[in-house]
Every structure is written in structure tokens, then in C-alpha cells.
């Protein structure tokens, strides 16, 4: 691994959306603003206690480009050839890595999780990798990365880890905002342009923020394991909405003071959910605290009604 310097600054979003926006920004300079307007939290109304989240509407398709879809290969030789071909065709490739195998990740050799990266170049069996994601995680600080990985290091970084728990599998499936099939979870994976229209996400989705927050609040209150299982989804929503509120306030689309107040509540949400998860693991569920936190968030969000997509 040869580090050269940090990649250009992009919005502080999730590991999926940070690198998705960086990928799109190359051809679409307005992708950052388009993403801010696309943010909207939705949950699948499946009639069970399980939650499936969609964090935003899709921004990867449109009149100028075909939508993205997963590609997969069962072995590294085939995967490397596919990555090389996509790099030659598009100039960069979104790939799916595992945090366990990323030396710059605080989860390195500690925790497995899907993580999107960008491949920008290949020279003499060396791959130029960019990871724009930046965050303070429970495992430590993740800093942006830009550097060259040799063939073995990239193969290790992209080595599939499956099966994933249901909440992670659903997160992967809906990472582009709508369900994308096949996901190729057990293979080396990357994303490439497909042909055809962006399909609608199947199923009955709850999209209004009051209804979504109410549904999530109920599930977390009723299921003591839910805060731990869905904490990362709510952490991502917190970052997405905080970013959206900032962009809309800067554009004069919502009141800056109301946006700031709502952003504070979104920032508190993942902290409370994490505390509730840790407390539940010790046999002390915090249903009341969770309900108050969601109620406060909903009240603050009512003053920024144009944030709804």
C-alpha cells in the first residue's frame, strides 16, 4: 500500500453515499446538490418488526446516463479483468470492499462491513484507490484515503464476506436508493452502468417523515435488539439529513435557524440509539428515552417541511 494524499473533500455522508457522490461528481458537477434534494428516509411496510430502509431517491440514472447496477465475479482473475474493463470504459469504478481488510479503516481486522471504494487508475499491477469517507466511528476515526494498492492488497480488500445479517444485506440491496438485483453478495463486486430505466422499488414504502419516524420509534421500543441492528441505518440518516438541511438552508429554501435546530436533533439521534443498544445489552432497555428522542426530532423537523422529498 502506497499512500499519496487525501482525496478531494466531498460531503460527510455514509461510506456508500460519500463515494457514490464522488463517482457521480466527475461527470455531474451538481451531484452534491442533487443528492441533498434526494435525501428522504423511507421504510418498507412489510407488516413485521423488521425494518428495511431507503435513504434517498436514486440519483445515478437520468437522461444522460444509464443507472448503476451490481456486477460480480466468483474469482479474482475474472473480477480483475472486469474492473480493468470498467475502468477503461468509465474512467473510475465503484467497488465493494470489506472494512475488515482495509488498513486505513478503524474496523481493520476487527469488524466486517460492506464499504464502497473508488478505483481511479491501474499501472503495472498497482491500483489507485480513493476512499472519500470520513467519520468518527465507535471503533475510531476514519480518514479519507488515496493511495496505490498492489494486486494482492486489492484482492484482499474486495474479498467477499457472506452471508450478511438481514439488516446489512438490505442496506446493500438499497444502497442506491432502490432495490438493485442481483446483489452478488458472495462474489467480488463492483458497480457499472446498466441499460434500461431505473426500476421503481417494489413493495409498500412509508415515505412521510412523521410516519417513518413513528414506525422506527415503535420498532425500537418493542424490540430490545433493534437499536443495535439498525443503529448504522439511523446514523447514516442522521448524516444525510444534516447535510440536506445545510444545503437547503444555504440555498435559502428553509430557515437557517430551523435547519440548525433540526440538525442538532438529527445529530443526537445516533448517539441515543447507540446508548440504548449498549444499555439493552446490559439488560436495561431505554424505550422511554428513545421515544422522547424521536418525538423531539419530529417536532424539530416539522419546521423544515420542504426537506421532504
N, C-alpha and C positions, 0 to 999 in steps of 0.2 A: 504494500500500500504506500503510495506516494502522495502526500497532501500538498497542494499548491496554494490555495487560499479559499476563503469562503465564497460561495456563490452570491449573486446579486440578491438584495433584500426583496422578499415577497411577503404578502400578508401572513401573520401568525395564525394559521388555521390548523387543521388536523394534518397528519402525515399524508393522508390521501389528497386532501384538497390543496394543501400548500404546493405540492409538486404537480398536481393537475393544473392549477393556475399558472405555474411556471411553464409547464408544457404548452399551454394554450397561448400564453402571452407572446411567444415567439412570432406567431402569425397574426395574433389579435391583440394589439396594444391595449384595447379596452377590456380585456378579460377580467382584470381585477374588479372593475366597477360592475361588470355584468354579473360576476359571481356574487357581489354584495346584494344585488337585487334578486338573485336566485335563491338566497338563503330562506328557507322556511322549514320548520320542523314538522314532520308528519309521522304517524304511527299506523301500522296496519291493524285494522279492526278484525282480528281473527277469532274473536269470541273466547279467547283463552287468556291465561295470566302471562303468557309470553309476549314480549314486545319486539316488533321489527320496526326499525327506524329508517326514515329517508331524511337526509339533512338539507337537501336543496333540490331544486328542479335542475334538469340537465342543461349544461352549457357547452358540451363538447360537440354537438351537432349543429346543423343550421344550413343555410343556403350555400355557403362556401365550402363546407367540409362534411364528409360522412361521419357518422358517430363512431365513437370508440367501442371496442369490444375486446374481451379477453382472448388471447392466443395461448396455446400450451404445447409443451413437448415433454415426452416421457424420459428423455435422456439429455445430457448436457450437449453432446455433439449436435443434435438436431436443434436444441434451443439456441446455441451459439450461432448457428447458421441463420436461424430465424431472426435473432436480434440484429445480426450484421446486415441482413437484407432490409429490415425495417429501418435501421439507422441510415442506410444508403438511400432509402426511399423518402424518409421524412426528416432526416437530419437530427433526430433525437428519438428516444424510446422510453416510455414509461414502463418500468418493470416492477415486479412484486418480489420483495425481499422478505427476510425474516429477521427481526431485531436481534434475535439470539446470536446471529452470525455477523453483526455489523460492529466493527471495533469502535466506531465513534458513537454508538448508541449506549445510553446508560443501562439498557437491558442486555448488553452483550454478555453472552454465556450465563444469563440469569433468567430471562423470560422470553418466551416465544410470542410473536405477534406479527401479522402481516404489515408490511411497510413499503410504501411506494418510493422508488428512486427514479432518477433520470440518467440515461446513458446518452452522452453527448459526442463521443468520438471513440475510434478504435485504431490503435497503431501498434504494430509488432506484438500482438497478443496482450496488449495493455488496453484497458477500457477506461475512459474518462467518465467518472460517476459524479453526479450532483445530487445532494440531498438538501433541499431548502428548509426542511422542517426545523423549527427552533421552539423549545419549550422547557419549562421546569417540570419534570415528571416526578412521581413518587420515588423513582429509582435514581433520580439525579437530573442534571441539566443536559439537554440535547442541544448541541450547537450545529449550525449549518456546516455542510461538508462539501468540498470539491477536491477531487484527487484521482489519481490513476490506480486502478486495481489490476493485478495480473489475472490471467485466466483462472487459476485455481482459486484465488480470493473471490472473484466474481461468482464462480460456480458455487462456492460455499455460501456466499451471501444470498443467492437466489434459490438455494436448495429448498424444496417444498417441505412443509411440516403439516401433516394432516393425520387424522381428521381434527378440525377445529371445533370447539364448543359451538352450540347453535347461535349464540349471540355474535360470535366473531364471524361465523360463516354468513350470517345475514348481513353483517356490516360489510363484508367483502362483496357480497352479491349486489348490494345497493350503493356501493361506493361512488358511482357516477350519478346518483340521484334517483335512479330507477333500476329495477331488477335487470341484470345482464346475465344471460346464459349462453353457453355453458361457462362456468367459473374456472374449470380446470384446476381445482384446489390441490389435487395430488400430483401436479406436474410443475415443471419450470414454467413461469408465467410472465407475460408482458401484454401490453395493450396496443392495438393497431386500429386504423380506420377500417370500418366495415362498409358495406353497400346497403342502401335502403334507408327507410325512415327510422327515426328514434321511436321505439315502441313505447306505448303507454305502460306504466307499471300496473300489472294485474292485481286485482283484489280491491277490497273496500278500504280506502285510506281516510283517516281522520286528519284533516289539514288545518283547521282553525286553531290558532294558538291556545285559546282558552280550553277548548275541548281536548287538545293534545296534552296540555299540562295537567288537566284534570285526570285524564286517563293514566298518565305516567305516575302521578301522585298516588292514585288509588292502588296501582300495582305495587309500588314501592312500600306502601303502608301495609298491604296484605301479605306480601311475600318477603320474609326476612332475608332471603338470598338475592333479591332483585337489585338492591343498591350496589352490591359487588359486581353482579353480572352486567349491569347497564351503566355503570359509572363512566366508562370510556365514551359511550354514546352521548351522555349528558355533558361530559367535559368538552367533546367536540362541538356540541350545540352551543355551549357557552362561548367558545372562541368564535364560532361562526356568527352568532348574533351580536357579540361585542364588536366584531369587525363591521357587520352590516350597519349597526347603529352609528358607528363612527363615520362611515361613508355617507349615509343619508343625512346626518347632521351637518357634515361638511358641505354637502350639496344644497343645504337649505330645505330639504324635503321634510324634515321633522325638527322640532325644537331641540336645540343643543342641550339645554338643561334636562329635559325629559329623557333624552337619549343617554345622558351621563348617568342619571338615576337608574334607568333600566339596565345599563351596562354593569353597574355595581351589583345589582341583584343577580344578573347572569354570572358575574364573577364569583359570587358567593355559592351558587348552586353546586358546582362540582366539589367544593370544599366540604359542604354539608353532607353531600351524598357519600363522599369518601369517609367522613367521620361516622356516618350512620352505618356504613358497611363494616367498618372496624369494630364499632360498638356491638352490632348484631352478632359478629363472630365471637364476641365475648359473652353472648347471651343477654345483651341489653339493647333490644331494638329501640329505634328512635322515631316511631311513626308520627308522634306529635310534632317533633322538630321538622321532619320532612314536610308535613302538611303546611306548617307555618311558612317554610321557605318557599314552597310552590305558590302559596297564596300571596306572599309578598312580591314574588316575581310576576305573577299575573296582574296584580294591581299596578305595578310599575309599567308593565308592558301595555296596559290599556291606554296610556297617554302617548304611545307611539304606534297608533293603529296602522299607519301607512307602511310599517315594516312587514306586514303580512304579504306574502307573495300570492 
